[in-house]
Amino acid sequence: MRCLLVSLSWFLLKECGMRIRRRLCVSPLLLLLGVALGLFYQTLNVARNWIRLFHGPWSSDGLGLDETLRFVSALETLQAQDRLVSDSSAPRQTALVLTGQHVIIDTEVQLYRRVLQQMGYDVVLSRYAETSSLLRPKQGVTGLSLLLCLSSSETSCLRRVSFSQLQGHQRVNLLPQLLKAFSDAGDGLCHMFTHEAVAGAKLAMRPYSCASSHQKHQVFTRVNGFTKPITSSLAPGVVVNVYVLITSINPLMSFLHDTIVLTAKGKNRGQTNRLKSLKPEDMGYAASYQAMIGHIKRVIGGVLEAVASAYGNNQIIKRCLLCYQLLTFTLLFNGPLTLSIIQVDTDWTFSGLNDKTLDQEITKDIMLEDMLHFLLKPQAPLSSATKAACREDDDCAQALDLSLSQENLQRLLHFYQQMKLPGPFQPVFASPDLCSSSVPLRSDLLIKIACYYERQQNHNLRSTEAKSLGNIGHMQDFLNQGNAACANPLLRQIYTDPPLTTTPPFDPQVKEYHVELPFDTVMVMIRPEPFSSNCRVHLDELHGPRMAKLPIGLGQSKITILVMDGEESEVVLTTYTLHVFRESRPSLPMFGDHVMCSFTQECGLVVQPDQPCGLEPFNKSLSPPLPCNSGDKPGQWVVPCLSCHDNRTCDWREIVWQPDDCYYPLVDHLKLQNCLADTKLLFIGDSTNRGMMYFLMERVNISLQDWEKAHDTLIYKNVNGGRTLFSYSYYPQFWLESNQRPTFTESLDTLLDRSQPLFNSRQTVLVVGGVQWLNTNHLRVIRDALNRKGLNNILVVVKSLGMGFHLLVDGMRSMRLRDIQGLFRDNQNLLSAAKKYGFEVIDTFSITMGRYKEFLQGRCACHFHEVEKHVSSSTTKSNRTRSSRPGRNATVDHGMGSNALSYKVKGPVNQVYSEILLSRLCPAKLN
């Protein structure tokens, strides 16, 4: 044999050389074939050496591995030989993904596109088979290598695609006969049980396990000849969802994924787990782990073999060489060794997982990526030259049984390649003990391969020679990944609810994205998922949450995703940024034919159940209004619309707050400067109070030169040309421990002391308020503190409560509807108590109640103002004194020249109640 190969190789080289001289050797095929034959012989020698190396260690087991090793070595040789003679310049493959009801931004669609492109496919997306230009009637699927029909597009595929005309290299993610076998024949009866070959079979499967989509995941029983679901939502035992990949029916090739979903007895929701992590005692087994896994495989394998015997001889299956099908088997463990299939789905389904944390979506995407890498590793069709060369070697021909058809030999090589791959899939056989040492080695070629690698893994061979044979070395690398560092600090995907359309589309290598959201989207659940479980992910800050529900304010906001290494490390390896823009309420410009509409509360959040919600015709008072004499006059929002029955017809840019039977006069700039001259305005409260202060400073000075998100004490001395002083103290400092947090009395005393000298008159104004912390006890503290300091005649303005904390935001307290309704009553009590003390009031709760969706940045959803940077061309000077705690202060002088940085306070809702404050300050001061 050796002489024949050497002679043949030399003859081909010599012959091609002679033809080159004659200019007749125009193709390198003969030269390539000659070299390949020579290398092929060398590979056979290596294979024989492998057999000798393994003969010793394995022969003592009595497993008859000489034949198996010879067979596996021949497969290795055949693959190596085929790679040499195959055309390396094969055209790029095309994959068509039919998305059905999936939108393009669905992460499953993005996953298929990303992974397939990485594997060298040109990916084309279409909704249905009828709408794709690549699937013409009577033309089959010519030009396609892969057709993926996602859920809701399967019917379209089955109707349009002729599976009997598929070519050997084409792959479809459907096996029509399996779909038929596990379809609903009525009342959840699996169609397979209507087949005569299965009807009498004893299978550990309830016949009524193929319910329609609206009945899925219910357990059915027969009562008086009728099928009825068990009424209890809790299964009577442990429920496990296992996920199976079928790559062929005849011969049957099936694989079990290591991921499962386990729902404990008495629980509504399941948890992801691993097959290898199952504990037999938790499942009611007294036997070993291997016995339990064997039982699971035996039950599933028995059902699949029954289906294969009934449907496996169909001509479509024989033509669909590379087609595959995903199946979900729901198993019920109900007592020792009592295991039955209670549900079969013709896709991988995860409804048992908690969808609120996006577990369903993430688990499916990870498993689908496993599946794609498992199935689509490049594998060229077996060439005739390779097969011919193998016939010349007795060992190769005998080991491979070359009487196999081209299709079956191709299937054999695919199965062999899949078994070599490290990963989460393992084969399923109806008799899983075939590979037991007590059972003689079967002659079935698939079982030979499967048993070989199972034994190889069980023996955990560590020698270099063993690793060179394939799977075990790679498998150890795969299993040891859990101990590695964050070697790949990239995100697999950014999962969100609702799904976000990013620009550009998500790519792990791209770190910056822009997102636009409609007005009604006020919150987003976000969960970034890294490629490696060894990487940590945090939102917005080093110790931020891994996933969170985040409020999205109007306008621009930013979400930062930090990918970090290890549990203790604070080193950021990669940063992703989402620039989010939430649109304002859509407006329809007025064209003259409009009516005035009004509302006090939206129907999406009814704070006053006894009052109407939504738009109503506005009834304007016929008598001329007078200036309001208090800041808490009842009112309503008024907006022009084409119809009060449709808020989409309104021009929301023209919305105004209209008190009942009075109005708040707008104070012009000159009058404002005069009335606030020689006045000191002291503000104590949270950021909503601070927003009012900065708005007043901007109105007095026309522009705002100083601004910061202070959480301590600030003093601004040079406002209104040095004639007006503004001071501010933040309260409550909720981020401090309770024993370190300044009390309201301490914070108020600090503010009063830092603002000295103060006049006991209305030239001193104290504005107090916040979102929801202020109560009547604080009013008593204010009165006592002012009396103690001899300031009982100053003007006190109470800014009442406001909307906020009404969204279910992670890491923040949230209020239920009845809590918000109670807050309205608390606000009314606060206003009444303040007026009894002689304080001025500004009712901000009634103003923010109807526009609760129009909050700006901030996780509390309570900010109705924001400050943005502007370039100022004016020349001004301001002095700011800041005190972080009593006794410590610093003064900063800013000389503002041309093109200096300035700020602008934005927010129409904040502007409304801030202008009301000004209207109450100036008339009171002038009078």
Buried (B, 14 or more C-beta within 10 A) or exposed (E): EEEEBEEBBEEBBEBBEEBEEEEEBEEEEBBBBBBBBBBBBEBBEBBEEBBEBBEEBBEEEEBEBEBBBBBBBBBBBBBBBBBBBBEEEEEEBBBBBBBBEBEEBBBBBBBBBBBBEEBEBEBBBBBBBEEBEBBEEEEBBEEBBBBBBBBBBBEBBBEBBBBBBBBEBBBBBBBBBBBBBBBBBEBBBBBBBBBEBBEEBEBBBBBBBBBEEEBBBBBBEEEEEEBEBEEEEEBEBBBBBBBBBBBBBBBBBBBBBBBBBBBEBEBEBBBBBEBEEBEBEBBBBEEEBEBBBBBBBBBBBBBBBBBBBBBBEBEBBBBBBBBBBBBBBBBBBBEEEEBBBBBBBBBBBBBBBEEEBBBBBBBBBBBBBBBBBBBBEEBBBBBEBBBEBBEBBEBBBEBBBBEBEEBBBBBBBBBBBBBBBBBBBBBBBBBBBBBBEEEEBBEEBBBBBBBBBBBBBEEEBEEEEBBEBBBBBBBBEBEEEEEEEBEBBBBBBBBBBEBBBBEEEBBBEEBEBEBBBEBEBBBBBBBBBBBBEBBBBBBBEEEBBEBBBBBBBBBEBEBBBBBBBEEEEEEBBBEBEBBBEBEEBEBBEBEEEBBBBBBBBBEEBBBBEEEEBBBBEBEEEEEEEEEBEBBBBEBBBBBBBBEBEEBEBBBBEBBBBBBEEBBBEEBEEEBBBEBBBEBBBBBBBBBBBBBBBBBBBBBBBEBBBBBEEBBBBBBBBBBBEEBBBBBBBBBBBEEEEEEEBBEBBEBBBBBBBBBEEBEEEBBBBBBBBBBBBBEBEBBEBBBEBBEEBEBEEBBBBBBBBBBBBBBEBBEBEBBEEEEBBEBBEBBBEBBEBBBEEEBBBBBBBBBBBBBBBBBBBBBBBBBBBBBEEEEBEBEBEBBBBBBEEBEEEEEEEBEBEEEBEBBBBBBBBBBBBBBBBBBBBBBBBEE
